Amino acid sequence: MKTQILKSTDRGQIQNAVFEGRTLFSNGMSSSMLPQSFGALYVFNDDVLYPKSHLGMHPHKNVEIITLMISGTESHRDTLGAREEYRAGDVQLISSGKGLQHEGGNVSDSENARHLQIWVAPRQLDLMPSVQVLKSGHGFDGLQEKLMVSPNGAQDSLTIQQDVWMYQINIPNHSPHSYQINNPGNGVLAYVLRGEVTINDIEVQKEDTVFISEAELFSIKSQSDSSEIILIETIL
């Protein structure tokens, strides 16, 4: 197994009047620390939206956009007719295909909202656009591992137009978790959302990232009372 760790303090920073974000990829910035991409993944931002913030209608084309709400409430409206609000635990997948536009922001007057946003290159261009949502009611139900996004919609997950699987994994201190790669040769991005873990005895702190390749099976153990990671398997 090959691994590369990106420490939380080495992430890129984006800040404007609407939000501040920490990024795992260079996103056009000049950086010797940040990769341009990892397989089909080329954006992974941990964003905080300020109260009353709003990003106006803007276009996307030929990108799969995953948004996982961490805290707060955010609005969404798009040119396909969807108009919704998303709360902690909700997952949205925009398959922009040949093109759509959307807008949204933090609906609170006083509290920040936080989400993860991941951009994935699709396997095929110019498909019909779509928006899918997985509400937080589809919880763990006693399971450690929740599949949120997959290529075939397995386990009621959202269907992405790429060989990518995205999991939310809760790991109690007393119960290690094993992860089996879906397709040999794929890579895995693991982002520690809460707590502290070891991945095959490699120590990983809160908001650190591990890029994993040349692995078929690995073990994740929590070094806290409980830890939570976001794990994304991607074609390399």
Buried (B, 14 or more C-beta within 10 A) or exposed (E): EEBEBBEBEBBBEBEEEBBBBBBBBBBEEEBEEBBEBBBBBBBBBBBBBBBEBBBEEEEBEBBBBBBBBBEBBBBBBBBEEBEBEBBBBBBBBBBBBEEBBBBBBBBBEEBBBBBBBBBBBBBEEEBEBBBBBBEEEBEEEEEBBBBBBBBEEEEEBBBBBBBBBBBBBBBEEEEBBEBEBBEEEBBBBBBBBBBBBBBBEBEBBBBBBBBBBEBEEBEBBBBBEBBBBBBBBBBB
